[in-house]
Amino acid sequence: MSVEIKQAKCIAVLGTGSDVGKSVVATALCRIFSDQGHKVAPYKAQNMSNNSGVTPEGLEMGRAQIVQAEAARIAPHVDMNPVLLKPVTQIGSQVVLLGKVHKDLSAAEYHREKAKLWDTACGALDRLRAVNDVVVMEGAGSCAEVNLMARDIVNLKMAAYARAPVILTADIDRGGVFAQIVGTLACLNKAEQDMIAGVIINRFRGDIALFKEGVAWIEKKTGKPVFGVLPWVNHRIPNEDSVVIEQAVAKIDPAQTPTVLVVRTPHISNFTDFDPLFQVDGLGVDFVEHPRDLAAYKAVILPGSKSTCSDLNWLARTGWASKIQTYVKNGGHVLGVCGGYQMLGTKVHDPHGLEGTPGDTDGLGLLPFETVLKAPKTTTISRFEWDGVPGIGYEIHMGRTVSVDRIASGKPEDNGLLRVKERNRQACTDFDGAATDSGRVMGTYMHGFFDSAPILKKWLSLLGLSELDPPESCGLQERDRQYDMLARHFETHVDVPAIVNTMNYIH
């Protein structure tokens, strides 16, 4: 007697372009299906982002699917994002396969490995479908990039493999939403068009009743139902791509409002580390690319980087380095996180060429430490204390950062900014980070450093901003509240039962 193998039904959220709201729609569906009592998991075959995170097993995956796993109320697993591309140069990326570094590949080399990557992605989806009721799949960029579709493993080809109906997501806020939808469908062949079950229009501003004629036109022109029109809402769900900060324009005067500046380096990673700062009433946050006078800012932050040496050279070439050094001499506060922490030292050594040509790069010289880049990559979820104040974060980095007098001996540090209590559920007595005696310059490898309200409060007090209070809910607690708010917003404006009917799986 043959035994029927369980296969969860799938729904695919694809887009008319990048940053049209695919991740938000997928996150909302994950929470809604979880609320309905279904065991649901997110899935994205291939993610291209330097905004990654760590699973409980200490493996690396894209932050967007970690967020969606949280919305689904389950632990993240690398099967949810089997292929992660972390851009290193304009033409190449580090390939992370099932949570572990595979190799650096140029675009051409990557396409030659697509068969292997396809098999890996399909295997991951099969495993998810075997243990869940529903899998919410997310696409990448536009699903109608005609020059890439033959080699695509994340959009329509993967939806076809899963026999998943497709929700086409479009963004009305950027303009041209009718052309987005009709043009996307026009680029697809008949079989691909038939996979599109319906459309969701995202980020509508104004009186939604005035768009009824627009909805009717789209449905008549395409023959596809519009499942809903989502009004624009300022949700606080972490974004997947740095396009959100690339489009940001600073509107805060640091002379009038206490403001923190984050240097937007070319290879910035894990920019969501600073989301909690936006939740502090009375605090401004600027992501800034071009050097400027820093005197009015309460602190300068050097974020994580996918290419520390390249970004260090950029800091020197653009004048940022001298600006930051002068700022510190004049009493300013600087925080470096992960790659930014490495930049604060005197040297970054790359003897094996992990980031390009082997060699040494001068650091900013603000901390008496040097970094040696070397494999394997450290990937941990870590619990720590800062002067007795507890926090939780995650580490993703290559190499070790140690004081100059310990480099030759190879001995670990016997003190640091943070006391690490646990890594990947294993107790430890390690140290992380460093700070000057004054505490005005400090660095840490801990991503998610501000996710704990007491840690954020302590840092604000260090800046002389003790009057500012973080929200009571911070980190995962706050994100969970936002997932509920997003789900209710989605259910109000989108015909969820119609989406469910296209899946035909709820018994």
C-alpha positions in Angstrom: 0.0 0.0 0.0 1.4 3.4 -1.0 1.5 6.1 1.6 0.5 9.5 0.5 3.2 12.1 1.2 1.9 15.3 2.8 2.4 18.4 0.7 1.4 21.8 2.0 -0.4 24.0 -0.4 1.5 27.1 -1.5 0.7 30.7 -2.4 3.3 32.8 -4.2 3.7 36.6 -3.7 5.4 38.0 -6.8 5.9 41.6 -7.8 5.9 44.0 -10.7 9.3 45.3 -9.5 11.6 45.6 -6.5 10.3 47.2 -3.2 6.7 47.0 -4.2 5.6 45.3 -1.0 6.1 41.6 -1.6 7.7 41.0 1.8 4.9 43.0 3.6 2.2 41.0 1.9 3.9 37.7 2.6 4.4 38.7 6.3 0.7 39.6 6.6 -0.3 36.2 5.1 2.0 34.3 7.5 0.4 35.9 10.5 -3.2 35.5 9.2 -2.8 31.8 8.4 -1.1 31.3 11.8 -4.1 33.1 13.4 -6.4 30.7 11.6 -4.6 27.8 13.3 -2.6 26.6 10.3 1.1 25.6 10.5 2.6 28.0 8.1 6.1 28.7 6.9 7.7 31.4 4.7 9.9 30.5 1.8 12.1 32.4 -0.7 14.2 30.3 -2.9 16.9 32.9 -3.5 17.4 36.1 -1.6 19.9 38.9 -2.5 20.6 41.0 0.5 23.3 41.9 2.9 20.6 42.2 5.6 20.9 38.6 7.0 20.3 37.0 10.4 21.0 33.8 12.3 18.8 30.7 13.0 18.8 29.0 16.4 21.2 26.4 14.9 23.7 29.2 14.1 23.1 29.2 10.4 22.7 32.3 8.2 19.6 33.3 6.2 17.9 36.5 4.9 16.3 38.8 7.5 13.0 39.0 5.5 12.3 35.3 6.0 13.3 35.5 9.7 10.7 38.3 10.0 8.1 36.2 8.3 8.9 33.2 10.5 8.3 35.4 13.5 5.0 36.4 12.0 4.2 32.7 11.5 5.1 32.1 15.1 7.8 29.5 14.3 11.6 29.4 14.6 13.5 30.4 11.4 15.1 27.6 9.5 17.5 27.8 6.5 15.0 25.8 4.3 13.0 29.0 4.3 15.8 30.8 2.4 18.1 28.1 0.9 20.1 30.4 -1.3 21.3 33.8 0.0 23.4 36.1 -2.2 25.4 38.7 -0.3 26.8 41.2 -2.9 30.5 41.8 -2.5 31.2 43.8 -5.7 29.1 45.2 -8.5 29.4 41.9 -10.4 29.8 39.2 -7.7 28.4 37.9 -4.5 29.1 35.6 -1.6 26.8 32.6 -1.9 25.4 31.2 1.3 23.9 27.8 0.7 21.6 26.3 3.4 23.0 28.7 5.9 26.7 28.1 5.2 29.2 30.0 3.0 29.5 28.2 -0.3 31.9 30.4 -2.3 32.2 33.9 -3.9 30.9 33.8 -7.5 30.7 36.3 -10.3 27.3 36.7 -11.9 28.4 34.5 -14.8 29.8 31.8 -12.5 26.6 31.9 -10.5 24.4 31.3 -13.5 26.6 28.3 -14.4 25.8 26.8 -11.0 22.0 27.4 -11.3 21.2 23.7 -11.8 22.7 22.8 -8.4 21.1 25.8 -6.8 17.7 24.9 -8.3 18.0 21.3 -6.9 18.9 22.8 -3.5 16.0 25.2 -3.5 13.5 22.5 -4.6 14.7 20.2 -1.8 14.2 22.9 0.8 10.7 23.6 -0.4 9.8 19.9 -0.4 11.0 19.6 3.2 8.9 22.6 4.3 5.8 21.3 2.5 6.2 17.9 4.3 5.9 19.5 7.8 3.5 22.4 7.3 0.0 23.1 6.2 0.8 26.3 4.2 3.9 27.7 2.6 3.9 31.4 1.7 6.4 31.9 -1.1 8.0 35.2 -1.9 9.5 36.2 -5.3 12.4 38.6 -6.0 12.3 41.9 -7.9 10.0 41.7 -11.0 8.6 38.4 -12.1 8.8 39.6 -15.7 12.5 40.3 -16.3 12.5 38.7 -19.7 16.3 38.5 -20.0 16.6 36.5 -16.7 13.5 34.3 -16.7 15.2 31.4 -18.4 17.6 31.1 -15.5 15.2 32.2 -12.8 14.8 30.0 -9.7 12.7 32.3 -7.4 9.7 33.6 -9.3 7.4 31.9 -11.8 9.5 28.8 -12.3 9.5 28.1 -8.5 5.7 28.9 -8.3 5.1 26.5 -11.2 7.2 23.8 -9.4 5.0 24.3 -6.3 1.8 24.6 -8.4 1.2 27.8 -6.4 -1.3 30.4 -7.4 0.4 33.8 -7.7 -0.6 37.1 -6.2 0.9 39.9 -8.3 1.9 42.9 -6.1 2.1 46.4 -7.5 3.1 49.7 -5.8 0.8 52.7 -6.6 2.8 55.2 -4.6 5.7 55.2 -7.2 3.2 55.9 -10.0 2.3 54.1 -13.2 0.5 51.3 -11.4 -1.7 50.5 -14.4 1.3 50.1 -16.6 3.1 48.1 -13.9 0.3 45.5 -13.9 -0.6 45.4 -17.6 3.0 45.6 -18.7 4.0 42.7 -16.4 1.3 40.5 -17.8 2.2 41.4 -21.3 5.8 40.2 -20.8 4.5 36.7 -19.8 3.4 33.9 -22.1 -0.1 32.4 -21.8 0.8 29.7 -19.3 2.6 32.2 -17.1 -0.3 34.6 -17.3 -2.7 31.8 -16.2 -0.6 31.4 -13.0 -1.5 34.9 -11.9 -4.6 34.4 -9.6 -5.1 38.1 -8.8 -3.5 41.4 -7.9 -2.9 43.4 -4.8 -2.2 47.1 -5.1 0.0 48.4 -2.3 0.7 51.8 -0.7 -2.4 53.8 -1.7 -2.7 57.3 -0.4 -5.9 59.3 -0.2 -9.6 58.4 -0.5 -9.7 54.8 -1.5 -13.2 55.1 -2.8 -11.9 57.3 -5.6 -10.0 54.3 -7.0 -13.0 52.1 -7.6 -12.9 52.9 -11.3 -9.2 52.1 -11.4 -9.9 48.7 -9.9 -12.7 48.0 -12.4 -10.4 49.1 -15.3 -7.6 46.7 -14.2 -10.0 43.8 -13.8 -11.6 44.4 -17.2 -8.3 44.9 -19.0 -6.4 41.9 -17.5 -9.2 39.5 -16.6 -7.7 39.2 -13.2 -9.4 40.1 -9.9 -8.0 42.8 -7.7 -7.9 41.1 -4.3 -7.5 44.4 -2.5 -6.0 47.9 -2.4 -3.8 48.4 0.7 -3.7 52.0 2.0 -0.3 53.3 3.0 0.5 52.6 6.6 3.7 53.4 8.6 4.3 49.9 9.9 7.5 49.1 11.8 8.3 45.8 10.3 12.0 45.4 9.3 12.7 46.0 5.6 14.5 43.5 3.5 16.5 45.8 1.2 18.6 48.9 1.7 16.6 50.6 -1.0 14.5 52.0 1.8 17.5 54.0 3.2 18.8 54.8 -0.3 15.6 56.7 -0.9 15.6 58.4 2.5 16.0 62.1 2.7 17.1 63.6 6.0 14.4 66.1 7.2 15.6 66.6 10.8 17.7 69.5 12.0 20.2 68.0 14.5 20.6 71.5 16.0 17.0 71.4 17.0 16.4 67.7 17.7 18.8 65.3 19.3 19.9 63.2 16.3 22.0 60.1 15.6 23.8 59.9 12.3 24.4 56.5 10.6 27.0 56.6 7.9 25.6 55.0 4.8 28.6 53.1 3.5 28.5 51.5 0.0 28.4 48.0 1.4 26.1 48.6 4.4 24.6 45.5 5.9 22.0 44.8 8.6 20.7 48.3 8.6 17.7 47.1 10.6 19.9 47.1 13.6 18.9 50.7 14.0 15.1 50.3 13.7 14.6 50.7 17.5 16.2 54.1 17.3 13.3 55.3 15.2 10.9 54.3 17.9 12.3 56.6 20.5 10.2 59.8 20.7 12.3 62.9 20.5 15.2 61.2 18.8 16.2 61.8 15.1 18.0 59.3 13.0 19.8 60.2 9.7 21.3 57.8 7.2 23.9 59.9 5.4 26.1 59.1 2.5 28.0 62.4 1.9 30.4 63.8 4.6 29.1 66.8 6.5 29.8 68.7 9.7 29.1 66.3 12.6 29.3 68.8 15.5 25.5 69.0 16.1 25.0 65.2 16.2 24.7 63.3 19.5 26.4 60.2 18.0 27.8 58.8 14.8 27.3 55.1 14.0 29.4 53.0 11.6 27.1 50.1 10.6 27.9 46.6 9.5 29.6 46.1 6.2 29.8 43.2 3.7 33.2 44.6 2.6 35.0 46.2 5.5 38.3 47.0 3.7 36.5 48.6 0.7 34.3 50.7 3.0 37.3 51.8 5.0 39.0 53.0 1.8 35.8 54.8 0.9 35.7 56.5 4.3 39.3 57.8 3.7 38.7 58.8 0.1 35.5 60.7 0.7 36.7 62.6 3.8 34.5 60.7 6.2 37.5 59.3 8.1 38.9 62.7 9.0 35.4 64.1 9.8 34.9 61.2 12.3 38.3 61.5 13.8 37.9 65.2 14.4 34.4 64.6 15.8 35.9 62.2 18.4 38.7 64.7 19.3 36.0 67.3 20.0 34.1 65.0 22.4 31.7 63.2 20.0 30.4 59.7 20.6 31.0 56.9 18.0 29.6 53.4 17.9 30.8 50.7 15.5 28.7 47.6 14.8 30.3 44.5 13.3 32.2 45.7 10.3 31.9 49.2 11.7 33.6 47.9 14.9 36.4 46.5 12.8 36.8 49.9 11.1 37.4 51.6 14.5 40.7 49.8 15.0 44.2 50.5 13.7 44.4 47.8 11.0 42.3 45.3 9.1 44.3 42.4 7.8 43.0 40.2 5.0 45.9 37.7 4.4 43.8 35.3 2.4 41.9 37.8 0.2 38.5 37.1 1.6 37.3 40.5 0.5 39.4 40.8 -2.6 43.2 41.4 -3.0 45.1 40.1 0.1 46.7 42.9 2.1 46.2 45.3 5.0 44.0 48.4 5.3 44.4 51.2 7.8 41.6 51.6 10.2 40.4 54.9 11.8 42.7 54.4 14.8 40.0 55.2 17.4 40.5 51.9 19.3 43.8 50.0 20.0 42.7 46.9 18.2 43.4 45.1 15.0 41.2 42.7 13.0 42.4 39.6 11.1 39.8 38.4 8.5 39.6 34.7 8.3 37.2 31.8 7.8 35.0 30.2 9.1 32.3 32.8 9.5 30.9 33.2 13.0 27.1 32.9 13.1 25.5 32.9 16.5 22.5 34.0 18.5 24.0 35.5 21.6 22.9 36.6 25.1 25.1 39.3 26.7 25.4 41.8 29.5 26.6 45.4 29.3 27.6 46.4 32.8 25.0 44.0 34.2 22.3 45.2 31.7 21.0 42.1 29.8 20.6 42.0 26.0 20.2 39.5 23.1 21.7 39.9 19.6 23.3 37.9 16.8 26.8 37.7 15.4 27.7 37.3 11.7 31.3 38.1 10.9 34.6 36.8 9.5 37.7 37.0 11.6 38.8 38.2 15.1 39.3 41.6 16.5 41.9 41.7 19.3 44.1 44.2 21.1 47.5 44.8 19.5 49.4 43.1 22.4 47.4 39.9 21.9 47.6 39.4 18.2 51.0 37.6 18.3 50.0 35.4 21.2 46.6 34.5 19.8 45.2 34.7 23.3 41.5 35.7 23.7 40.6 39.0 25.3 40.0 38.8 29.0 37.7 41.9 29.1 35.6 43.9 26.7 32.5 46.0 26.3 30.1 43.1 26.7 30.2 39.9 28.7 28.8 37.2 26.5 26.8 34.7 28.5 25.4 32.3 25.8 26.0 31.5 22.1 23.6 29.3 20.2 22.0 28.1 23.5 25.4 27.1 24.9 26.6 28.9 28.0 30.0 30.7 27.7 32.1 33.2 29.5 33.4 35.3 26.6 33.8 39.0 25.9 32.9 41.1 22.9 33.6 44.6 21.8 35.7 47.4 23.2 35.4 50.9 24.4 37.7 53.8 25.3 38.0 54.7 29.0 35.5 57.6 28.5 33.0 55.3 26.7 32.8 57.8 23.9 34.1 55.4 21.3 32.8 51.8 21.5 32.4 48.9 19.2 30.6 45.5 19.2 30.0 42.5 16.9 26.4 42.3 18.2 23.7 42.9 15.6 20.4 43.7 17.2 22.3 45.6 20.0 19.4 48.0 20.5 16.6 45.4 20.4 16.6 45.3 24.3 15.0 48.4 25.7 17.3 48.5 28.8 20.4 48.4 26.5 19.0 51.2 24.4 18.2 53.2 27.5 21.7 52.8 28.8 23.2 53.9 25.5 21.0 57.0 25.3 22.1 57.9 28.8 25.7 57.6 27.8 25.0 60.2 25.1 23.5 62.5 27.7 19.9 61.8 26.6 18.6 60.1 29.8 15.4 62.1 29.4 14.5 60.0 26.3 12.8 56.7 26.9 12.6 53.7 24.5 9.1 52.2 24.1 8.1 49.6 26.6 7.9 47.0 23.9 11.1 46.7 21.9 12.7 44.0 19.7 10.6 40.9 19.2 7.9 42.0 21.5 7.3 45.2 19.5 7.6 43.3 16.1 5.0 40.8 17.3 2.6 43.7 18.0 3.3 45.1 14.5 2.6 41.7 12.9 -0.8 41.7 14.5 -1.5 45.3 13.4 -0.4 44.5 9.8 -2.6 41.4 9.7 -5.7 43.3 10.8 -4.9 46.1 8.3 -4.5 43.5 5.5 -7.8 41.7 6.4 -9.7 45.0 6.4 -8.6 45.9 2.8 -7.9 42.6 1.1 -10.3 39.7 0.2 -8.5 37.0 2.1 -11.2 34.4 1.5 -10.8 34.9 -2.2 -7.1 34.2 -1.9 -7.8 31.1 0.2 -10.2 29.9 -2.5 -7.5 30.1 -5.1 -5.3 27.8 -2.9 -8.1 25.3 -2.3 -6.4 23.8 0.7 -8.4 24.6 3.8 -10.7 21.7 4.7 
